[in-house]
Amino acid sequence: MTNNRPPFFGIQQSLPQGYLKDGYFDISGNIFPALIIDWANEIARALHSSDPQLKTAQLRRFFQEVRHQEGRLTSGIDFAIIRTEILKLDSYAENAAKKHNAPLLFRNFIGQNVKIASKDANAFKAFVTHFECIVGYYPDTK
């Protein structure tokens, strides 16, 4: 998975080729390492160099909402209820892109992930991990 992808650098408004083609998990049910390292790092750098640049605060606001939903899931709230909140992220990202507060790349990232993360609790948890790594790799901006 890691070596068969073209480089993903610079001002790019689309996700890497093959991104999430096979979902979050390998055949053994483990999260793909590329989601934690390679793609997370590449997407973070691309978002940082996008036009408009995604501000750290904007990235963290979205991630905080994802973490909030993770906390609700952990506290026993049924995934069907949380699923609705996960699906809303797509419209929030669309709105941010329309207002030029976020690049199209971020809107595409959220849209692709919402489709898969909203399937079940395990997929959502994998999305949380993937998003957490993107936040971790993201360079600080003022």
CORFEN-V602757 format. One line per field, one symbol per residue. ss: DSSP state (H for helix, E for strand, L for the rest). phi: phi as a letter, one per 40 degrees, with the letter a starting at -180 (. if undefined). burial: 1 if it has 9 or more other C-alpha atoms within 8 Angstrom, else 0. Layout:
# CORFEN-V602757
ss = ???
phi = ???
burial = ???
This chain:
# CORFEN-V602757
ss = LLLLLLLLLLLLLLLLLLLLLLLLELLLLLELHHHHLHHHHHHHHHHHLLLLLLLHHHHHHHHHHHHHHHHHHHLLLLHHHHHHHHHHHHHHHHHHHHLLLLLHHHHHHHHHHHHHHLLLHHHHHHHHHHHHHHHHHLLLLL
phi = .cccbccbbgcbbbcddgdgdbgcbcccgcccdcccbdcccccdccccccbccccdccdccccccccdccccccchccddccddccccdccccccccccgcacddcccdcdccddccccacccccccdcccdccccccccbc
burial = 0000100100110011000000011100001101111111111111111100111101110110011011011000101001101110110011011000111111111111111111101011111111111110110000
